Amino acid sequence: LARRRLSSVSAAIMVLEATMVVLDTSEYMRNGDYPPSRLEAQSDALNLVSGAKTQSNPENSVGVLSTGAKGVEVLVTLTSDIGKILGCSTHIKAGGMSNLMGAIQVAQLALKHRQNKNQRQRVVAFVGSPVSEDEAALVKLGKKLKKNAVAVDIVNFGEEAENAAKLEAFINAVNNDDNSHLVTVPPGPHILSDILISSPIISGGGGGGGDMAMGGGGGGGG
């Protein structure tokens, strides 16, 4: 299954990039509205994203951090070894509350210290619980990230309706020439990873002003 998915993204644009993936490991991730659970659906999506990034360019690197009961925790530092990434989420347990801003700030710091300074900087954040930060603070962070040439992709799922306005404002602040995207995935019988395959996060495409809502069995987006 993973091989089939990765074959779908082999035509992605060859961009030299360092990516930090932020996982939501809060209590909300126990919910089963994204089969088999939000946490397991996110873990599967992590494998897809990291595989796509490392496959599109062998010099790309990916790191992973989580935000939940243990605060913000770096699980894997930036690496091109896909094996280290694939196993990092198997022992994660959901609990506590997420700290989206804190996690993105730690991710930015990790990207700043990447070994290959020729790599573009990107954060891919999974948001599956209510965003507690206010919109003004998120916009301020977004502008800072844009100034520091950090692109951000957000997968908004689970509490997608409640978080939509805040996350849209954040992406609008960080977006630079359509390099950042918000992909909103409502609950349903679909697999989260399968929806992401056709999104700009995996395909490297743009459109829709950096905002893309996806539902049902997938969708083209703008």
Salt bridges, closest charged atoms under 4 A:
GLU17 OE1 - LYS53 NZ 3.11
GLU17 OE2 - ARG122 NE 2.81
GLU27 OE2 - ARG30 NE 2.61
ASP33 OD2 - ARG38 NH2 2.78
ASP44 OD2 - ARG5 NH1 2.68
ASP153 OD2 - ARG122 NH1 2.96
ASP153 OD1 - HIS181 ND1 3.01
GLU159 OE2 - ARG38 NH1 2.96
ASP194 OD1 - ARG5 NE 3.23
